[in-house]
């Protein structure tokens, strides 16, 4: 199991191939998830990301192009779309998991 590569009182950085890493799984659910990776991995990881997000939690997806927005959003239908931000050809999508924070 890889060791954490950095830590602060409220932040721990690890290297993982998805959300099944023991450190990530043990800390779920999350109030905020930020994923800045390409559209392909964002679609592949969608079920795990949605499960790891707490009710009322926010999700920011970035690293995708404008013409990939609808593709990526199609994999996150269980979440509420709140908006997008664009910078040049790049997009960031902001979503929320329905429900209340515990």
N, C-alpha and C positions, 0 to 999 in steps of 0.2 A: 504494500500500500504506500503510495507516495506521501511524503510528509508535507505539511503546509509550507508554502514558500514565503509567506509573510503573514504577520498578524498585528493587530491593534485591538484595543478593548472591544470594539464593535465590528471589526472587519477582519476576516481571515481570507487570504488569497490562496487558492490551491490550483493545481493543474489537473484537469479531469476530462475524460471523453464522454461527457454527458452527465446526467443527474443521478446516476447510480453509485457514484463514489460514496463511500461510507460517511465521510465528513459532511457531504452535501445532504445525503438522505437523512442523517441523524438530526440535522438542524431544520428540516422542513416542518411545516410550511413557511413560506417566505412572504413578507409584506411587500417586497420589491424585488423584482428580477430584471436585470439589464443584460441583454444578449446582443453583442456587437459582432456578429459573424455573418457569413454569406447566406443568401436565401435558401440554398439547398439544405445546409445544416439546420436552419431555423424551421424548415418544414419537417425534417426528419425528427427533430427533438420536440416538436409541438406537444405530443401527448404527455411526455414527462414534465415539460415546463408547466403546462396547464395544471397537472396534478400537484406540482410543488408549490404553486401559488396559493396563498391563503385567501379565503373569501374576503372580498374587499381589497385584495392586493393589486398592486399596479405592475404592469409589464411594459418594458420599453424594448422594442426590437429594432435593431439598426444593422447596417452593413448590406442593405439591399438597394437596388435601383428603383426608380419611380415605376418602371414597367413591371416590376416584380411584386408590387404592393398587394394587388388582388390575389395573386397566387399564394403569398404568405398568409394573408388574412383568411383565406379559405381553410387553412389548417388550424385556425384559432377561433372557430365559430362559437365555441362555448364561452368565449370572453366578449366583453362589451368593448367595441371600438370607440375610443374617445377622441382621437385625432392623429394628425401626422405633422411632422416637421421635415422640411426639405432643405438641403444645402447642395447646390449644384445638382449633379445627377443622383445624389444619395438621398435616401428616405429613412426616417425613423417613425415607427408606428407606436402609438400609446394605447394600451388596452387595460381593462380592469376586469377582475373576476367578480361576478355577481355575488352578493351576500355581504354580510357584515364581518368586520374584523373581530376576532375573539378577544 
